[in-house]
Amino acid sequence: MSSEAAESTATVSDEEARDLLEAVVRIPSVTPDEREAAERLVEFFEDHGREAWLDDVGNVRAPADDGVLLTSHIDTVPGDIPVRVEENDEGEAELWGRGSVDAKGPLCAMAVAAVRTGASFVGVVGEEVDSRGGRFLVEDREAEPDAVINGEPSGWEGITLGYRGLLAGTYVATSESGHSSRPENNAIQDAIDWWAAVDEEFEPDDWIPVFERVTTKPVSMDGGISDDGLSVEATMDVQLRVPPEYTTEEIREIADGHLTNGTVHWDDKVEPVMQSPRTSVARAFRAAIRQQGGDPTLLRKTGTSDMNVFAQSWDCPMVTYGPGDSDLDHAPNEHIVLDEYDRSVAVLEDVTDRLLED
């Protein structure tokens, strides 16, 4: 452990770690209302002798040893799940509540590990919407960290190495109004035809894993006669998930190539990321999980996370890790097993110590 890390360490009991998680889960933090939960994290760091503050976009910043940056997001999706601790059929204590899995479990586990080890910590805002906290972080920092551990649920034995990217935009078309008996396309038909061509372009091969496919999804559509009655208008919001084989620019060019009328305003681009399982961070996780009696599993996720943002700006090894069953992300029965949370804190502490000693 470096001298900088040693000077920033403090003791946090397992009971305190659980208390922090329950307290943060009890504070609603649906994007963009993360401030109260963020202030609770600042209080946790200050209570343990660490300097912490909220930056210009509301991220919790607790800098220390940049040999490791521990980071996860504070915001959650909407959903009122009564917060409670109860036993499951196996006699394990579970904490129920929105965000217990995605991603306050990983967030609080990282805050505890950061205090115990003296590593740097950032709790970011806006991950569920536009990653504004992560984007601000990479722009605001003067130097990149030596290693990044991003917090999302992977299960305490799982290590996430890859995420697909995202290309999202809005198709807009206009055509002259006319009687519905006319044979030529109107703007609504043009929108449908364009999306059908894009969908066919990326028609999946069932033998190819979802992570390696481009998948297409229209998320909303609106169309009809304009207010002045002189034209037909159509808009369609679309998303394409991008595997590491492609860049978002390559997918944009393919999609635009099918346009016959209208334009697409591409307003969200997140590049895919795939890390090697042989980096120092991945090796440290495999060793730490085995030390806790687990069997490490390497994962690739079909969605996106702030790891995509960090990987585009920082040329350092990184993984995503955190307690919780990712199948419960955004679900009405979101809950986390507290023993798993405890084990993940121990894994994070072990991994961080190993990396700071190198």
Buried (B, 14 or more C-beta within 10 A) or exposed (E): BBEBBEEBBBEBEEEBBBBBBBBBBBBBBBBBBBBEBBBBBBEBBEBBEBEBEBBEBBBBBBBBBBBBBBBBBBBBBEBEBEBEEEEEEEEEBBBBBBBBBBBBBBBBBBBBBBBBBBBBBBBBBBBBEBBBBBBBBBEEBEEBBBBBBBBBBBBBBBBBBBBBBBBBBBBBBBBEBEEEEEEEBBBBBBBBBBBEBBBEBBEEEEEEEEBBBBBBEBEEBEBEEEEEEEBBBBBBBBBBBBBBEBBBEEBBEBBBEBBEBBEBEBEEBBBBBBBEEEBBBBBBBBBBBEEBEBEBEBBBBBBBBBBBBBBBBBEBBBBBBBBBBBEBBBBEEBBBBBBBBBBBBBBBBBBBBBBBEE
